[in-house]
Amino acid sequence: MTLQATPLNAIHRALGARMVDFGGWDMPVNYGSQIEEHNAVRGDAGMFDVSHMCVVDLHGAGTRAFLRGLLANNVDKLQTPGKALYSCMLDDKGGVIDDLIVYFFAEDHFRLVVNASTAVGDIEWIQSRNAATGSGVTITPRRGDVAPAGAGKLAIVAVQGPNARAKVYQAFPSTQPADALKPFNALVVQDPQMGELMIARTGYTGEDGFELVVSAENVAGIWEKLVAAGVRPAGLGARDTLRLEAGMNLYGQDMDINTSPLDAGLAWTVDLQSERDFTGKQALVAGGQKQTFAGLILRDKGGVLRAHQKVITAAGTGEITSGTFSPSLQLSIAFARLPKDVAPGTDVQVEIRDRKLTATVVKLPFVRNGKALVS
């Protein structure tokens, strides 16, 4: 099978990146030391090529009404241009088709950023719902492999860390207006060299920073200027340890089409209070929350927490969905779905190979803005 490649693929290879198949995409897992890349994001500034994710632009007078019914979170929270919202998109049974970010730019223009491996299915689902509801929304994917003829192809670079924003300003003075951006907001500027540049104060690491959306033709120039400004390239390995420390779910591991967002720690992204109806709402109301989604810290020596390991509690069994060794905490950490009555502070047993090791249930996240929140 031929893997898809982002517009930065040749640059990753020139930098000596170790490339892997990530959901059908040829992506860098690291450029040498995954730990150093992780620490660069926590202590300075690192960047990730996330151009395998897919921008989808929605245009038309009925866009807001369409998104009210499509997404579990309520787009009526978006009233200021540039404001962003994290949400799940559900099927009729309340399962998570994808988790995504929606940006509001105008009443006739919203932008979604969806996950890489689900993008094709997401687009088909959105188009089918548009047809079924007669909303008349124009749906335009902007990733190279799915963009229609004539649509500009876009790429995304995430710059993250305590010095990330300052280094973006250094590399691109045109982005200085973004200094006033609050978290989960975006704006669009015109850069003299890079053209239209969307700057979103969002990310997937638990650190401050920007996600930069730019023409695929110009993304190499973005990358090279950020390297010159002292931003360290980082791969999927560091991205995974960072997002785990930050308590951020990964689609396909921590939730999927067979998982309710209420059982994946994502109840805060679901609006069940307003009278608004949305796809999957009836199933969520009828089913309710059945499990607790929480963090684990391994207390015993001799193992590392990994996905699919069994968790034994006094209230029944659970399962780890994601696990790793945390470079920031120097401890093994994990996410787990547990029986509903298991509370933070509870000690549980995790089956690792043929041993049962003690772990403690904790509230997520583990790390935020470089600071440990658990011990």
Contacts in CASP RR format, 6 or more apart in sequence:
PFRMAT RR
TARGET T0000
AUTHOR 0000-0000-0000
METHOD contacts of the structure
MODEL  1
MTLQATPLNAIHRALGARMVDFGGWDMPVNYGSQIEEHNAVRGDAGMFDV
SHMCVVDLHGAGTRAFLRGLLANNVDKLQTPGKALYSCMLDDKGGVIDDL
IVYFFAEDHFRLVVNASTAVGDIEWIQSRNAATGSGVTITPRRGDVAPAG
AGKLAIVAVQGPNARAKVYQAFPSTQPADALKPFNALVVQDPQMGELMIA
RTGYTGEDGFELVVSAENVAGIWEKLVAAGVRPAGLGARDTLRLEAGMNL
YGQDMDINTSPLDAGLAWTVDLQSERDFTGKQALVAGGQKQTFAGLILRD
KGGVLRAHQKVITAAGTGEITSGTFSPSLQLSIAFARLPKDVAPGTDVQV
EIRDRKLTATVVKLPFVRNGKALVS
1 24 0 8 1.000
3 21 0 8 1.000
3 24 0 8 1.000
3 25 0 8 1.000
3 26 0 8 1.000
4 24 0 8 1.000
4 25 0 8 1.000
4 26 0 8 1.000
4 52 0 8 1.000
4 145 0 8 1.000
5 25 0 8 1.000
5 26 0 8 1.000
6 25 0 8 1.000
6 27 0 8 1.000
6 49 0 8 1.000
6 51 0 8 1.000
6 52 0 8 1.000
6 155 0 8 1.000
7 51 0 8 1.000
7 155 0 8 1.000
7 216 0 8 1.000
7 217 0 8 1.000
7 219 0 8 1.000
7 220 0 8 1.000
8 49 0 8 1.000
8 51 0 8 1.000
8 155 0 8 1.000
8 157 0 8 1.000
8 219 0 8 1.000
8 220 0 8 1.000
8 223 0 8 1.000
9 26 0 8 1.000
11 220 0 8 1.000
11 223 0 8 1.000
11 224 0 8 1.000
12 19 0 8 1.000
12 27 0 8 1.000
12 28 0 8 1.000
12 31 0 8 1.000
12 49 0 8 1.000
12 233 0 8 1.000
13 19 0 8 1.000
15 28 0 8 1.000
15 31 0 8 1.000
15 233 0 8 1.000
16 31 0 8 1.000
16 32 0 8 1.000
17 28 0 8 1.000
17 29 0 8 1.000
17 30 0 8 1.000
17 31 0 8 1.000
17 32 0 8 1.000
17 233 0 8 1.000
17 235 0 8 1.000
18 28 0 8 1.000
18 29 0 8 1.000
18 30 0 8 1.000
18 31 0 8 1.000
18 32 0 8 1.000
19 26 0 8 1.000
19 27 0 8 1.000
19 28 0 8 1.000
19 29 0 8 1.000
20 26 0 8 1.000
20 27 0 8 1.000
20 28 0 8 1.000
20 29 0 8 1.000
20 236 0 8 1.000
21 27 0 8 1.000
22 29 0 8 1.000
22 52 0 8 1.000
22 116 0 8 1.000
22 236 0 8 1.000
23 116 0 8 1.000
23 117 0 8 1.000
24 117 0 8 1.000
25 52 0 8 1.000
25 116 0 8 1.000
27 49 0 8 1.000
27 52 0 8 1.000
27 235 0 8 1.000
27 236 0 8 1.000
28 49 0 8 1.000
28 233 0 8 1.000
28 235 0 8 1.000
28 236 0 8 1.000
29 235 0 8 1.000
29 236 0 8 1.000
29 237 0 8 1.000
30 37 0 8 1.000
30 234 0 8 1.000
30 235 0 8 1.000
30 236 0 8 1.000
30 237 0 8 1.000
30 238 0 8 1.000
31 37 0 8 1.000
31 233 0 8 1.000
31 234 0 8 1.000
31 235 0 8 1.000
34 235 0 8 1.000
34 237 0 8 1.000
34 238 0 8 1.000
34 241 0 8 1.000
35 327 0 8 1.000
36 232 0 8 1.000
37 46 0 8 1.000
37 232 0 8 1.000
37 233 0 8 1.000
37 234 0 8 1.000
37 235 0 8 1.000
37 237 0 8 1.000
37 238 0 8 1.000
38 234 0 8 1.000
38 237 0 8 1.000
38 238 0 8 1.000
38 241 0 8 1.000
38 242 0 8 1.000
38 327 0 8 1.000
38 328 0 8 1.000
39 327 0 8 1.000
40 46 0 8 1.000
40 232 0 8 1.000
40 234 0 8 1.000
41 160 0 8 1.000
41 161 0 8 1.000
41 205 0 8 1.000
41 207 0 8 1.000
41 232 0 8 1.000
41 234 0 8 1.000
41 238 0 8 1.000
41 242 0 8 1.000
42 161 0 8 1.000
42 207 0 8 1.000
42 242 0 8 1.000
42 327 0 8 1.000
42 328 0 8 1.000
42 367 0 8 1.000
42 370 0 8 1.000
43 161 0 8 1.000
43 162 0 8 1.000
43 163 0 8 1.000
43 370 0 8 1.000
44 161 0 8 1.000
44 162 0 8 1.000
44 163 0 8 1.000
44 232 0 8 1.000
45 159 0 8 1.000
45 160 0 8 1.000
45 161 0 8 1.000
45 162 0 8 1.000
45 163 0 8 1.000
45 164 0 8 1.000
45 167 0 8 1.000
45 230 0 8 1.000
45 231 0 8 1.000
45 232 0 8 1.000
46 159 0 8 1.000
46 160 0 8 1.000
46 161 0 8 1.000
46 164 0 8 1.000
46 231 0 8 1.000
46 232 0 8 1.000
46 233 0 8 1.000
46 234 0 8 1.000
47 157 0 8 1.000
47 158 0 8 1.000
47 159 0 8 1.000
47 160 0 8 1.000
47 164 0 8 1.000
47 223 0 8 1.000
47 226 0 8 1.000
47 231 0 8 1.000
47 232 0 8 1.000
47 233 0 8 1.000
47 234 0 8 1.000
48 157 0 8 1.000
48 158 0 8 1.000
48 160 0 8 1.000
48 233 0 8 1.000
48 234 0 8 1.000
48 235 0 8 1.000
48 236 0 8 1.000
48 239 0 8 1.000
49 155 0 8 1.000
49 156 0 8 1.000
49 157 0 8 1.000
49 223 0 8 1.000
49 235 0 8 1.000
50 156 0 8 1.000
50 157 0 8 1.000
50 158 0 8 1.000
50 211 0 8 1.000
51 143 0 8 1.000
51 154 0 8 1.000
51 155 0 8 1.000
51 156 0 8 1.000
51 157 0 8 1.000
51 216 0 8 1.000
51 219 0 8 1.000
52 116 0 8 1.000
52 143 0 8 1.000
53 113 0 8 1.000
53 114 0 8 1.000
53 115 0 8 1.000
53 116 0 8 1.000
53 119 0 8 1.000
53 143 0 8 1.000
53 156 0 8 1.000
54 113 0 8 1.000
54 114 0 8 1.000
54 115 0 8 1.000
54 116 0 8 1.000
54 119 0 8 1.000
54 122 0 8 1.000
54 123 0 8 1.000
54 141 0 8 1.000
54 142 0 8 1.000
54 143 0 8 1.000
54 146 0 8 1.000
55 111 0 8 1.000
55 112 0 8 1.000
55 113 0 8 1.000
55 141 0 8 1.000
55 142 0 8 1.000
55 143 0 8 1.000
55 154 0 8 1.000
55 156 0 8 1.000
55 213 0 8 1.000
56 111 0 8 1.000
56 112 0 8 1.000
56 113 0 8 1.000
56 114 0 8 1.000
56 122 0 8 1.000
56 123 0 8 1.000
56 126 0 8 1.000
56 139 0 8 1.000
56 140 0 8 1.000
56 141 0 8 1.000
56 142 0 8 1.000
57 109 0 8 1.000
57 110 0 8 1.000
57 111 0 8 1.000
57 112 0 8 1.000
57 139 0 8 1.000
57 140 0 8 1.000
57 142 0 8 1.000
58 66 0 8 1.000
58 67 0 8 1.000
58 109 0 8 1.000
58 110 0 8 1.000
58 111 0 8 1.000
58 112 0 8 1.000
58 137 0 8 1.000
58 138 0 8 1.000
58 139 0 8 1.000
58 140 0 8 1.000
59 108 0 8 1.000
59 109 0 8 1.000
59 137 0 8 1.000
59 138 0 8 1.000
59 140 0 8 1.000
60 108 0 8 1.000
60 109 0 8 1.000
60 136 0 8 1.000
60 137 0 8 1.000
60 138 0 8 1.000
61 107 0 8 1.000
61 108 0 8 1.000
62 108 0 8 1.000
62 135 0 8 1.000
62 136 0 8 1.000
62 137 0 8 1.000
63 107 0 8 1.000
63 108 0 8 1.000
63 109 0 8 1.000
63 110 0 8 1.000
63 135 0 8 1.000
63 137 0 8 1.000
64 75 0 8 1.000
64 76 0 8 1.000
64 107 0 8 1.000
64 110 0 8 1.000
65 135 0 8 1.000
66 129 0 8 1.000
66 130 0 8 1.000
66 133 0 8 1.000
66 135 0 8 1.000
66 136 0 8 1.000
66 137 0 8 1.000
67 75 0 8 1.000
67 102 0 8 1.000
67 110 0 8 1.000
68 74 0 8 1.000
68 75 0 8 1.000
68 76 0 8 1.000
68 276 0 8 1.000
68 278 0 8 1.000
69 129 0 8 1.000
69 133 0 8 1.000
69 276 0 8 1.000
69 277 0 8 1.000
69 278 0 8 1.000
69 279 0 8 1.000
70 89 0 8 1.000
70 126 0 8 1.000
70 129 0 8 1.000
70 278 0 8 1.000
70 279 0 8 1.000
71 87 0 8 1.000
71 88 0 8 1.000
71 89 0 8 1.000
71 102 0 8 1.000
71 278 0 8 1.000
72 87 0 8 1.000
72 88 0 8 1.000
72 89 0 8 1.000
72 90 0 8 1.000
72 261 0 8 1.000
72 269 0 8 1.000
72 270 0 8 1.000
72 271 0 8 1.000
72 278 0 8 1.000
72 280 0 8 1.000
72 281 0 8 1.000
72 284 0 8 1.000
73 85 0 8 1.000
73 86 0 8 1.000
73 87 0 8 1.000
73 88 0 8 1.000
73 269 0 8 1.000
73 270 0 8 1.000
73 271 0 8 1.000
74 271 0 8 1.000
74 274 0 8 1.000
74 276 0 8 1.000
75 85 0 8 1.000
75 87 0 8 1.000
75 102 0 8 1.000
75 104 0 8 1.000
75 110 0 8 1.000
76 274 0 8 1.000
76 276 0 8 1.000
77 83 0 8 1.000
77 85 0 8 1.000
78 84 0 8 1.000
78 85 0 8 1.000
78 102 0 8 1.000
78 104 0 8 1.000
78 110 0 8 1.000
79 104 0 8 1.000
80 104 0 8 1.000
80 185 0 8 1.000
81 104 0 8 1.000
81 105 0 8 1.000
81 106 0 8 1.000
82 103 0 8 1.000
82 104 0 8 1.000
82 105 0 8 1.000
82 185 0 8 1.000
82 186 0 8 1.000
82 187 0 8 1.000
83 103 0 8 1.000
83 104 0 8 1.000
83 184 0 8 1.000
83 185 0 8 1.000
84 101 0 8 1.000
84 102 0 8 1.000
84 103 0 8 1.000
84 104 0 8 1.000
84 184 0 8 1.000
84 185 0 8 1.000
84 186 0 8 1.000
84 200 0 8 1.000
84 202 0 8 1.000
85 101 0 8 1.000
85 102 0 8 1.000
85 104 0 8 1.000
85 184 0 8 1.000
86 99 0 8 1.000
86 100 0 8 1.000
86 101 0 8 1.000
86 184 0 8 1.000
86 269 0 8 1.000
87 99 0 8 1.000
87 100 0 8 1.000
87 101 0 8 1.000
87 102 0 8 1.000
87 269 0 8 1.000
88 96 0 8 1.000
88 97 0 8 1.000
88 98 0 8 1.000
88 99 0 8 1.000
88 100 0 8 1.000
88 255 0 8 1.000
88 261 0 8 1.000
88 266 0 8 1.000
88 269 0 8 1.000
88 270 0 8 1.000
89 96 0 8 1.000
89 97 0 8 1.000
89 98 0 8 1.000
89 99 0 8 1.000
89 100 0 8 1.000
89 122 0 8 1.000
89 125 0 8 1.000
89 126 0 8 1.000
89 279 0 8 1.000
90 96 0 8 1.000
90 97 0 8 1.000
90 261 0 8 1.000
90 278 0 8 1.000
90 279 0 8 1.000
90 280 0 8 1.000
90 283 0 8 1.000
90 284 0 8 1.000
91 97 0 8 1.000
91 125 0 8 1.000
91 257 0 8 1.000
91 279 0 8 1.000
91 280 0 8 1.000
92 279 0 8 1.000
92 280 0 8 1.000
92 283 0 8 1.000
93 280 0 8 1.000
93 283 0 8 1.000
94 260 0 8 1.000
94 261 0 8 1.000
94 279 0 8 1.000
94 280 0 8 1.000
94 283 0 8 1.000
94 284 0 8 1.000
95 256 0 8 1.000
95 257 0 8 1.000
95 258 0 8 1.000
95 259 0 8 1.000
95 260 0 8 1.000
95 261 0 8 1.000
95 280 0 8 1.000
95 283 0 8 1.000
96 251 0 8 1.000
96 255 0 8 1.000
96 256 0 8 1.000
96 257 0 8 1.000
96 259 0 8 1.000
96 260 0 8 1.000
96 261 0 8 1.000
96 264 0 8 1.000
96 266 0 8 1.000
97 118 0 8 1.000
97 121 0 8 1.000
97 122 0 8 1.000
97 125 0 8 1.000
97 257 0 8 1.000
98 114 0 8 1.000
98 115 0 8 1.000
98 118 0 8 1.000
98 122 0 8 1.000
98 251 0 8 1.000
99 115 0 8 1.000
99 249 0 8 1.000
99 251 0 8 1.000
99 255 0 8 1.000
99 266 0 8 1.000
99 269 0 8 1.000
100 112 0 8 1.000
100 113 0 8 1.000
100 114 0 8 1.000
100 115 0 8 1.000
100 122 0 8 1.000
101 112 0 8 1.000
101 113 0 8 1.000
101 200 0 8 1.000
101 202 0 8 1.000
102 110 0 8 1.000
102 111 0 8 1.000
102 112 0 8 1.000
103 110 0 8 1.000
103 111 0 8 1.000
103 112 0 8 1.000
103 113 0 8 1.000
103 186 0 8 1.000
103 200 0 8 1.000
104 110 0 8 1.000
105 111 0 8 1.000
105 188 0 8 1.000
111 198 0 8 1.000
112 126 0 8 1.000
113 156 0 8 1.000
113 211 0 8 1.000
113 213 0 8 1.000
114 122 0 8 1.000
114 123 0 8 1.000
115 122 0 8 1.000
115 251 0 8 1.000
117 251 0 8 1.000
117 252 0 8 1.000
118 251 0 8 1.000
119 141 0 8 1.000
119 143 0 8 1.000
119 146 0 8 1.000
120 146 0 8 1.000
123 139 0 8 1.000
123 141 0 8 1.000
123 146 0 8 1.000
126 139 0 8 1.000
127 139 0 8 1.000
129 135 0 8 1.000
129 279 0 8 1.000
130 136 0 8 1.000
130 137 0 8 1.000
130 139 0 8 1.000
140 147 0 8 1.000
140 148 0 8 1.000
140 151 0 8 1.000
141 147 0 8 1.000
141 148 0 8 1.000
141 151 0 8 1.000
142 151 0 8 1.000
142 152 0 8 1.000
142 153 0 8 1.000
142 154 0 8 1.000
143 153 0 8 1.000
143 154 0 8 1.000
144 153 0 8 1.000
144 216 0 8 1.000
147 153 0 8 1.000
152 215 0 8 1.000
152 216 0 8 1.000
153 215 0 8 1.000
153 216 0 8 1.000
153 217 0 8 1.000
154 213 0 8 1.000
154 214 0 8 1.000
154 215 0 8 1.000
154 216 0 8 1.000
155 213 0 8 1.000
155 214 0 8 1.000
155 215 0 8 1.000
155 216 0 8 1.000
155 219 0 8 1.000
156 211 0 8 1.000
156 212 0 8 1.000
156 213 0 8 1.000
156 214 0 8 1.000
157 211 0 8 1.000
157 212 0 8 1.000
157 214 0 8 1.000
157 219 0 8 1.000
157 222 0 8 1.000
157 223 0 8 1.000
157 226 0 8 1.000
158 203 0 8 1.000
158 204 0 8 1.000
158 205 0 8 1.000
158 209 0 8 1.000
158 210 0 8 1.000
158 211 0 8 1.000
158 212 0 8 1.000
159 165 0 8 1.000
159 167 0 8 1.000
159 168 0 8 1.000
159 209 0 8 1.000
159 210 0 8 1.000
159 211 0 8 1.000
159 212 0 8 1.000
159 226 0 8 1.000
159 231 0 8 1.000
160 203 0 8 1.000
160 204 0 8 1.000
160 205 0 8 1.000
160 206 0 8 1.000
160 207 0 8 1.000
160 208 0 8 1.000
160 209 0 8 1.000
160 242 0 8 1.000
161 205 0 8 1.000
161 207 0 8 1.000
161 208 0 8 1.000
161 209 0 8 1.000
162 207 0 8 1.000
162 208 0 8 1.000
162 369 0 8 1.000
162 370 0 8 1.000
164 207 0 8 1.000
164 208 0 8 1.000
164 209 0 8 1.000
164 210 0 8 1.000
164 231 0 8 1.000
165 178 0 8 1.000
165 179 0 8 1.000
165 201 0 8 1.000
165 208 0 8 1.000
165 209 0 8 1.000
165 210 0 8 1.000
167 226 0 8 1.000
167 229 0 8 1.000
167 230 0 8 1.000
167 231 0 8 1.000
168 175 0 8 1.000
168 178 0 8 1.000
168 199 0 8 1.000
168 209 0 8 1.000
168 210 0 8 1.000
168 212 0 8 1.000
168 226 0 8 1.000
168 229 0 8 1.000
169 175 0 8 1.000
169 176 0 8 1.000
169 178 0 8 1.000
169 179 0 8 1.000
170 229 0 8 1.000
171 222 0 8 1.000
171 225 0 8 1.000
171 226 0 8 1.000
171 228 0 8 1.000
171 229 0 8 1.000
171 231 0 8 1.000
172 191 0 8 1.000
172 194 0 8 1.000
172 197 0 8 1.000
172 222 0 8 1.000
172 225 0 8 1.000
174 189 0 8 1.000
174 190 0 8 1.000
174 191 0 8 1.000
174 192 0 8 1.000
174 197 0 8 1.000
175 189 0 8 1.000
175 191 0 8 1.000
175 197 0 8 1.000
175 199 0 8 1.000
175 210 0 8 1.000
177 187 0 8 1.000
177 189 0 8 1.000
178 187 0 8 1.000
178 189 0 8 1.000
178 199 0 8 1.000
178 201 0 8 1.000
178 210 0 8 1.000
181 187 0 8 1.000
181 199 0 8 1.000
181 201 0 8 1.000
182 201 0 8 1.000
183 201 0 8 1.000
183 202 0 8 1.000
183 208 0 8 1.000
184 201 0 8 1.000
184 202 0 8 1.000
185 200 0 8 1.000
185 201 0 8 1.000
186 198 0 8 1.000
186 199 0 8 1.000
186 200 0 8 1.000
186 201 0 8 1.000
186 202 0 8 1.000
187 198 0 8 1.000
187 199 0 8 1.000
188 196 0 8 1.000
188 197 0 8 1.000
188 198 0 8 1.000
188 199 0 8 1.000
189 196 0 8 1.000
189 197 0 8 1.000
189 199 0 8 1.000
190 196 0 8 1.000
190 197 0 8 1.000
191 197 0 8 1.000
193 218 0 8 1.000
193 221 0 8 1.000
194 214 0 8 1.000
194 215 0 8 1.000
194 218 0 8 1.000
194 221 0 8 1.000
194 222 0 8 1.000
195 214 0 8 1.000
195 215 0 8 1.000
195 218 0 8 1.000
196 214 0 8 1.000
196 215 0 8 1.000
197 212 0 8 1.000
197 213 0 8 1.000
197 214 0 8 1.000
197 222 0 8 1.000
198 212 0 8 1.000
198 213 0 8 1.000
198 214 0 8 1.000
199 210 0 8 1.000
199 211 0 8 1.000
199 212 0 8 1.000
200 210 0 8 1.000
200 211 0 8 1.000
200 212 0 8 1.000
200 213 0 8 1.000
201 208 0 8 1.000
201 209 0 8 1.000
201 210 0 8 1.000
202 210 0 8 1.000
202 211 0 8 1.000
203 209 0 8 1.000
203 211 0 8 1.000
204 239 0 8 1.000
204 242 0 8 1.000
204 243 0 8 1.000
204 246 0 8 1.000
204 248 0 8 1.000
205 239 0 8 1.000
205 242 0 8 1.000
205 243 0 8 1.000
205 246 0 8 1.000
206 242 0 8 1.000
206 243 0 8 1.000
206 245 0 8 1.000
206 246 0 8 1.000
206 248 0 8 1.000
206 365 0 8 1.000
206 367 0 8 1.000
206 368 0 8 1.000
206 369 0 8 1.000
206 370 0 8 1.000
207 242 0 8 1.000
207 246 0 8 1.000
207 369 0 8 1.000
207 370 0 8 1.000
208 369 0 8 1.000
212 222 0 8 1.000
214 222 0 8 1.000
223 233 0 8 1.000
227 233 0 8 1.000
240 250 0 8 1.000
240 322 0 8 1.000
240 324 0 8 1.000
241 324 0 8 1.000
241 325 0 8 1.000
241 326 0 8 1.000
241 327 0 8 1.000
243 250 0 8 1.000
244 322 0 8 1.000
244 323 0 8 1.000
244 324 0 8 1.000
244 326 0 8 1.000
244 333 0 8 1.000
244 334 0 8 1.000
244 335 0 8 1.000
244 366 0 8 1.000
245 326 0 8 1.000
245 328 0 8 1.000
245 329 0 8 1.000
245 333 0 8 1.000
245 365 0 8 1.000
245 366 0 8 1.000
245 367 0 8 1.000
246 365 0 8 1.000
246 366 0 8 1.000
246 367 0 8 1.000
246 368 0 8 1.000
247 295 0 8 1.000
247 335 0 8 1.000
247 364 0 8 1.000
247 365 0 8 1.000
247 366 0 8 1.000
248 365 0 8 1.000
249 255 0 8 1.000
249 264 0 8 1.000
249 265 0 8 1.000
249 266 0 8 1.000
249 335 0 8 1.000
250 322 0 8 1.000
253 307 0 8 1.000
253 321 0 8 1.000
253 322 0 8 1.000
254 264 0 8 1.000
254 293 0 8 1.000
254 321 0 8 1.000
254 322 0 8 1.000
254 335 0 8 1.000
255 261 0 8 1.000
255 264 0 8 1.000
255 266 0 8 1.000
260 283 0 8 1.000
260 284 0 8 1.000
260 287 0 8 1.000
260 288 0 8 1.000
260 289 0 8 1.000
260 290 0 8 1.000
261 267 0 8 1.000
261 269 0 8 1.000
261 270 0 8 1.000
261 284 0 8 1.000
262 270 0 8 1.000
262 284 0 8 1.000
262 288 0 8 1.000
262 289 0 8 1.000
262 290 0 8 1.000
263 289 0 8 1.000
263 290 0 8 1.000
263 291 0 8 1.000
263 293 0 8 1.000
263 337 0 8 1.000
264 293 0 8 1.000
264 337 0 8 1.000
265 293 0 8 1.000
266 293 0 8 1.000
267 289 0 8 1.000
270 284 0 8 1.000
271 278 0 8 1.000
272 281 0 8 1.000
272 284 0 8 1.000
272 285 0 8 1.000
289 340 0 8 1.000
290 340 0 8 1.000
291 318 0 8 1.000
291 337 0 8 1.000
291 338 0 8 1.000
291 339 0 8 1.000
291 340 0 8 1.000
292 337 0 8 1.000
292 338 0 8 1.000
292 339 0 8 1.000
292 340 0 8 1.000
292 341 0 8 1.000
292 342 0 8 1.000
293 335 0 8 1.000
293 336 0 8 1.000
293 337 0 8 1.000
293 338 0 8 1.000
293 364 0 8 1.000
294 335 0 8 1.000
294 336 0 8 1.000
294 338 0 8 1.000
294 342 0 8 1.000
294 344 0 8 1.000
294 361 0 8 1.000
294 362 0 8 1.000
294 363 0 8 1.000
294 364 0 8 1.000
295 333 0 8 1.000
295 334 0 8 1.000
295 335 0 8 1.000
295 336 0 8 1.000
295 361 0 8 1.000
295 362 0 8 1.000
295 363 0 8 1.000
295 364 0 8 1.000
295 366 0 8 1.000
296 305 0 8 1.000
296 311 0 8 1.000
296 320 0 8 1.000
296 333 0 8 1.000
296 334 0 8 1.000
296 335 0 8 1.000
296 336 0 8 1.000
296 348 0 8 1.000
296 350 0 8 1.000
296 359 0 8 1.000
296 360 0 8 1.000
296 361 0 8 1.000
296 362 0 8 1.000
297 329 0 8 1.000
297 331 0 8 1.000
297 332 0 8 1.000
297 333 0 8 1.000
297 359 0 8 1.000
297 360 0 8 1.000
297 362 0 8 1.000
297 366 0 8 1.000
297 374 0 8 1.000
298 304 0 8 1.000
298 305 0 8 1.000
298 331 0 8 1.000
298 332 0 8 1.000
298 333 0 8 1.000
298 334 0 8 1.000
298 350 0 8 1.000
298 357 0 8 1.000
298 358 0 8 1.000
298 359 0 8 1.000
299 347 0 8 1.000
299 357 0 8 1.000
299 358 0 8 1.000
299 359 0 8 1.000
299 360 0 8 1.000
300 357 0 8 1.000
300 358 0 8 1.000
300 359 0 8 1.000
302 352 0 8 1.000
302 355 0 8 1.000
302 357 0 8 1.000
303 332 0 8 1.000
303 352 0 8 1.000
303 357 0 8 1.000
304 323 0 8 1.000
304 324 0 8 1.000
304 325 0 8 1.000
304 332 0 8 1.000
304 352 0 8 1.000
305 320 0 8 1.000
305 323 0 8 1.000
305 324 0 8 1.000
305 332 0 8 1.000
305 333 0 8 1.000
305 334 0 8 1.000
305 350 0 8 1.000
305 352 0 8 1.000
305 359 0 8 1.000
306 320 0 8 1.000
306 323 0 8 1.000
306 324 0 8 1.000
306 334 0 8 1.000
306 352 0 8 1.000
307 320 0 8 1.000
307 321 0 8 1.000
307 322 0 8 1.000
307 323 0 8 1.000
308 319 0 8 1.000
308 320 0 8 1.000
309 319 0 8 1.000
309 320 0 8 1.000
309 334 0 8 1.000
309 350 0 8 1.000
309 351 0 8 1.000
309 352 0 8 1.000
310 317 0 8 1.000
310 318 0 8 1.000
310 319 0 8 1.000
310 350 0 8 1.000
310 351 0 8 1.000
311 317 0 8 1.000
311 318 0 8 1.000
311 319 0 8 1.000
311 320 0 8 1.000
311 336 0 8 1.000
311 338 0 8 1.000
311 348 0 8 1.000
311 349 0 8 1.000
311 350 0 8 1.000
311 351 0 8 1.000
311 359 0 8 1.000
312 318 0 8 1.000
312 348 0 8 1.000
312 349 0 8 1.000
312 350 0 8 1.000
312 351 0 8 1.000
312 356 0 8 1.000
313 338 0 8 1.000
313 339 0 8 1.000
313 342 0 8 1.000
313 346 0 8 1.000
313 348 0 8 1.000
313 349 0 8 1.000
314 346 0 8 1.000
315 338 0 8 1.000
315 339 0 8 1.000
315 340 0 8 1.000
315 341 0 8 1.000
315 342 0 8 1.000
316 339 0 8 1.000
317 339 0 8 1.000
318 336 0 8 1.000
318 337 0 8 1.000
318 338 0 8 1.000
318 339 0 8 1.000
319 336 0 8 1.000
319 337 0 8 1.000
320 334 0 8 1.000
320 335 0 8 1.000
320 336 0 8 1.000
320 350 0 8 1.000
321 334 0 8 1.000
321 335 0 8 1.000
321 336 0 8 1.000
321 337 0 8 1.000
322 334 0 8 1.000
322 335 0 8 1.000
323 332 0 8 1.000
323 333 0 8 1.000
323 334 0 8 1.000
323 335 0 8 1.000
324 332 0 8 1.000
324 333 0 8 1.000
324 334 0 8 1.000
325 331 0 8 1.000
325 332 0 8 1.000
325 333 0 8 1.000
326 332 0 8 1.000
326 333 0 8 1.000
326 366 0 8 1.000
326 367 0 8 1.000
328 366 0 8 1.000
328 367 0 8 1.000
328 370 0 8 1.000
328 372 0 8 1.000
329 366 0 8 1.000
329 367 0 8 1.000
329 372 0 8 1.000
329 374 0 8 1.000
333 366 0 8 1.000
334 350 0 8 1.000
334 359 0 8 1.000
335 364 0 8 1.000
336 361 0 8 1.000
338 348 0 8 1.000
338 361 0 8 1.000
342 348 0 8 1.000
342 361 0 8 1.000
343 361 0 8 1.000
344 361 0 8 1.000
344 362 0 8 1.000
344 363 0 8 1.000
345 360 0 8 1.000
345 361 0 8 1.000
345 362 0 8 1.000
346 360 0 8 1.000
346 361 0 8 1.000
347 358 0 8 1.000
347 359 0 8 1.000
347 360 0 8 1.000
347 361 0 8 1.000
348 358 0 8 1.000
348 359 0 8 1.000
348 360 0 8 1.000
348 361 0 8 1.000
349 356 0 8 1.000
349 357 0 8 1.000
349 358 0 8 1.000
349 359 0 8 1.000
350 356 0 8 1.000
350 357 0 8 1.000
350 358 0 8 1.000
350 359 0 8 1.000
362 374 0 8 1.000
363 374 0 8 1.000
365 373 0 8 1.000
366 372 0 8 1.000
366 373 0 8 1.000
366 374 0 8 1.000
367 373 0 8 1.000
END
